[in-house]
Amino acid sequence: MKYFLFFFLLAVSLVCNAQTENGLVAYYPLNGNGIDSLGMHNGTKVGILIPSQDRNGGQGCAVQFEGAKARIVIADIAPDNVNEPFFTAQRSGKQTFAYSFWFIGSGFNQGTFLRYLLNDKEEVTFGYKKDTVFFSHPSGRIWKTFEDKGWNHVVFSWYLSGQAGTTITVNGETKPFSEFMNHFVPDITNIKGVLGSDGLFLDDFRIYNRTLSSSEIAQLYAATNSCDIATGTESEELIKEGEKSILKIVNMSGQEIKDFQNFRGLALVLYTDGTHKKVLK
């Protein structure tokens, strides 16, 4: 009965999380590093990245970029791969994606959340300047003003359904656009994604292969959990919890992980006493 109740509560939790995990193709908790919790698109730290307190007081659960060279580079980007996180394949007709993240602006009153480098030349920039969040591309620029609340939540969605459309949501307020970037994905293979800029605080960067509904955006904006994740590379030390016995290890969709030693990403260790522990490898 105890195990039944535990798995019932776990199932409820996974169903609640599934709404905002559906279509999630890359997730950077930014706990002081550039690890993708899904294990597919890990970033490389460049320069100084300082583990920082997140919006809910979690120590080391966000990152501050310190210095002109500070950034996280995600190099395994290819527009012909429909599963890659930054672009969706133009020729597949699946030009739909969304980003969700939190930020604190730098003392420079401007900064960059995300840049796309095409053949090492900056072509696309997503950032902020004073009280404006903007997205620029060779075909134009869109922007939304916002009230700075310290930690600010941003969701950017882009879709192609008959015509291109875009929305920018900041702290729960959405501004729609239309007929923008109708040729977003270039026919080029050497693409890099770069997160961060000097002085910026960044947290909880999520990339989806679909747009997000207003209720999903509200759910992400209202989330109050800080990171409670054990991190490292030694499997035994990560999953050890006193004298507890392990029941099983699952991914965040509830599927059992058979080869945890070689697994990379975010996992949930289930113990026989009904408790659990999040682990990031």
C-alpha positions in Angstrom: 0.0 0.0 0.0 2.9 2.4 0.9 4.5 1.8 -2.5 1.2 2.2 -4.3 0.7 5.6 -2.7 4.2 6.6 -3.4 3.9 5.8 -7.1 0.5 7.4 -7.3 1.9 10.6 -5.9 4.9 10.3 -8.2 2.6 9.8 -11.2 0.6 12.9 -10.3 3.8 14.9 -10.0 5.0 13.7 -13.4 1.7 14.5 -15.0 1.7 18.0 -13.6 5.3 18.5 -14.9 4.5 16.9 -18.2 2.6 20.0 -19.4 5.7 22.1 -19.3 8.1 19.2 -20.2 6.2 18.2 -23.4 8.4 19.3 -26.4 11.3 20.3 -24.1 14.4 19.6 -26.2 17.1 21.3 -24.0 17.0 22.5 -20.4 19.8 24.4 -18.8 19.2 24.8 -15.0 22.4 27.0 -15.0 23.5 25.7 -11.6 26.9 27.4 -12.2 27.5 25.5 -15.4 26.2 24.8 -18.9 24.9 21.3 -18.5 21.8 20.4 -20.5 19.7 18.3 -18.0 18.4 16.3 -20.9 21.9 15.3 -21.8 21.8 16.1 -25.5 23.3 19.6 -25.9 25.7 20.4 -23.1 27.4 23.8 -23.3 31.0 24.7 -22.8 31.8 27.4 -20.2 34.0 30.2 -21.5 35.5 32.9 -19.1 34.2 33.3 -15.6 30.8 32.0 -14.6 29.8 32.5 -10.9 27.3 30.2 -9.2 24.7 32.6 -7.8 21.5 32.6 -5.7 18.3 32.1 -7.8 15.0 33.9 -7.6 13.8 31.7 -4.8 16.9 31.9 -2.6 18.5 28.7 -3.8 22.3 29.0 -3.4 24.3 28.1 -6.5 21.1 27.6 -8.5 21.7 30.3 -11.1 24.7 31.8 -12.8 26.3 35.2 -13.2 28.5 35.9 -16.2 31.6 37.9 -15.2 33.7 39.6 -17.8 33.5 40.4 -21.5 34.5 36.8 -22.5 32.0 35.0 -20.1 29.5 32.9 -22.0 28.2 29.3 -22.6 28.7 28.0 -26.1 26.5 25.2 -27.5 28.3 24.1 -30.6 26.4 21.0 -31.7 23.9 22.9 -33.8 22.7 21.9 -37.2 19.6 23.3 -39.0 18.9 20.1 -40.9 18.5 18.2 -37.6 14.8 18.6 -36.6 15.6 17.6 -33.0 18.2 20.2 -32.3 17.3 22.9 -29.8 17.9 26.3 -31.4 16.4 25.9 -34.9 13.9 23.6 -36.4 14.5 22.4 -39.9 13.2 24.8 -42.5 12.7 22.1 -45.1 10.7 20.0 -42.7 8.1 22.7 -42.3 8.4 22.5 -38.5 9.4 26.1 -37.8 8.0 26.3 -34.3 9.9 26.8 -31.0 9.9 28.7 -27.7 12.4 29.8 -25.0 11.7 30.3 -21.3 14.2 31.7 -18.8 14.8 34.1 -15.9 17.3 37.0 -15.8 18.6 39.9 -13.8 20.1 42.7 -15.9 23.6 43.9 -15.6 24.8 47.3 -14.4 25.4 48.2 -18.0 21.5 48.3 -18.6 21.9 46.1 -21.6 23.0 42.5 -22.3 22.5 39.4 -24.4 20.5 36.3 -23.4 21.2 34.3 -26.6 23.1 34.9 -29.8 23.3 32.7 -32.9 26.7 32.7 -34.7 26.4 31.7 -38.3 29.9 30.8 -39.6 31.2 32.7 -36.5 29.3 35.8 -37.6 26.6 37.1 -35.3 23.3 37.1 -37.2 20.6 36.7 -34.5 20.5 38.4 -31.1 18.0 38.0 -28.2 18.7 40.5 -25.4 17.6 43.5 -23.5 18.3 47.2 -23.3 17.2 49.3 -20.3 13.4 48.4 -20.0 13.1 46.6 -23.4 13.5 42.9 -24.3 14.2 42.5 -28.0 14.8 39.9 -30.7 16.8 41.0 -33.8 17.4 39.2 -37.1 18.5 40.4 -40.6 14.8 40.8 -41.5 14.0 43.1 -38.6 13.6 43.6 -34.9 10.8 43.1 -32.4 10.7 44.3 -28.8 8.6 44.5 -25.7 8.9 47.0 -22.8 8.7 45.6 -19.3 8.8 46.6 -15.6 12.0 45.4 -14.0 11.2 43.1 -11.0 14.7 42.0 -10.2 14.4 38.5 -11.5 12.4 38.8 -14.7 10.7 35.9 -16.6 10.8 35.8 -20.4 9.1 33.5 -22.9 9.8 33.9 -26.6 7.7 31.9 -29.1 8.0 31.7 -32.8 5.7 29.8 -35.2 4.9 29.4 -38.8 1.2 28.6 -39.6 0.3 30.2 -42.9 2.4 33.2 -41.9 5.1 33.8 -39.4 4.1 34.9 -35.9 5.9 35.8 -32.7 5.1 36.5 -29.1 7.3 37.9 -26.3 6.1 37.5 -22.8 7.8 39.3 -19.9 6.6 38.7 -16.3 3.3 37.3 -17.5 2.5 40.1 -20.0 2.4 39.1 -23.7 2.9 41.1 -26.8 2.1 39.4 -30.1 3.7 40.1 -33.5 2.9 38.8 -37.0 4.7 38.5 -40.4 8.1 38.6 -38.8 11.1 36.4 -39.8 9.4 34.4 -42.5 12.7 32.9 -43.4 14.2 32.4 -40.0 16.3 29.3 -40.5 19.2 29.9 -42.8 20.5 27.2 -45.2 23.8 27.0 -43.4 25.4 24.3 -41.3 28.0 26.0 -39.1 25.8 27.3 -36.3 26.7 28.0 -32.7 24.4 29.2 -29.8 25.9 31.5 -27.2 24.3 32.1 -23.8 25.0 35.1 -21.6 26.9 38.4 -21.5 29.0 40.3 -19.0 27.2 41.0 -15.7 24.0 39.1 -16.6 22.4 36.7 -14.2 20.6 33.9 -15.9 18.5 30.9 -14.7 16.3 28.0 -15.8 16.8 28.3 -19.6 14.4 26.0 -21.4 14.1 25.4 -25.2 11.0 23.8 -26.7 10.2 22.5 -30.2 6.7 24.1 -29.9 5.0 27.2 -28.7 3.7 27.5 -25.1 0.1 28.2 -24.1 -0.8 31.0 -21.8 -1.5 28.5 -19.0 1.9 26.9 -19.5 3.6 30.3 -19.4 1.7 31.1 -16.2 2.8 27.8 -14.7 6.4 28.5 -15.4 6.1 32.1 -14.1 4.5 30.9 -10.9 7.0 28.1 -10.1 8.7 28.7 -6.8 11.0 25.7 -6.6 14.7 26.2 -6.2 17.2 23.6 -7.4 17.4 20.7 -5.1 19.7 18.6 -7.3 22.8 16.7 -6.4 25.4 17.1 -9.1 28.6 15.3 -10.1 30.0 12.4 -12.1 30.5 9.6 -9.5 27.3 7.5 -9.7 27.6 5.8 -6.4 28.2 9.0 -4.4 25.4 10.8 -6.2 22.7 8.2 -5.4 23.9 7.3 -1.9 21.5 8.4 0.8 22.6 7.1 4.1 21.6 3.4 4.5 18.6 3.7 2.2 17.9 1.0 -0.4 17.3 2.1 -4.0 14.0 0.9 -5.6 14.8 2.3 -9.1 16.2 5.2 -11.0 14.0 7.0 -13.6 14.2 10.0 -15.9 11.9 13.0 -15.5 9.3 11.3 -17.7 9.1 8.3 -15.4 11.0 5.8 -17.6 13.5 3.6 -15.8 17.2 4.2 -16.5 18.9 0.9 -17.0 22.5 2.1 -17.4 22.9 4.9 -14.9 26.7 4.7 -15.0 26.7 6.0 -18.6 23.6 8.2 -18.2 23.9 12.0 -18.6 21.1 14.3 -17.6 18.5 14.8 -14.9 17.3 11.6 -13.0 15.1 10.8 -10.1 16.4 8.2 -7.6 13.5 6.4 -5.9 14.1 4.7 -2.5 12.2 1.9 -0.9 11.1 4.1 2.0 9.1 6.2 -0.4 11.5 9.1 -0.6 13.3 10.3 -3.7 16.3 12.5 -4.8 17.0 14.5 -8.0 20.4 13.8 -9.5 22.1 15.7 -12.3 25.0 13.9 -14.0 
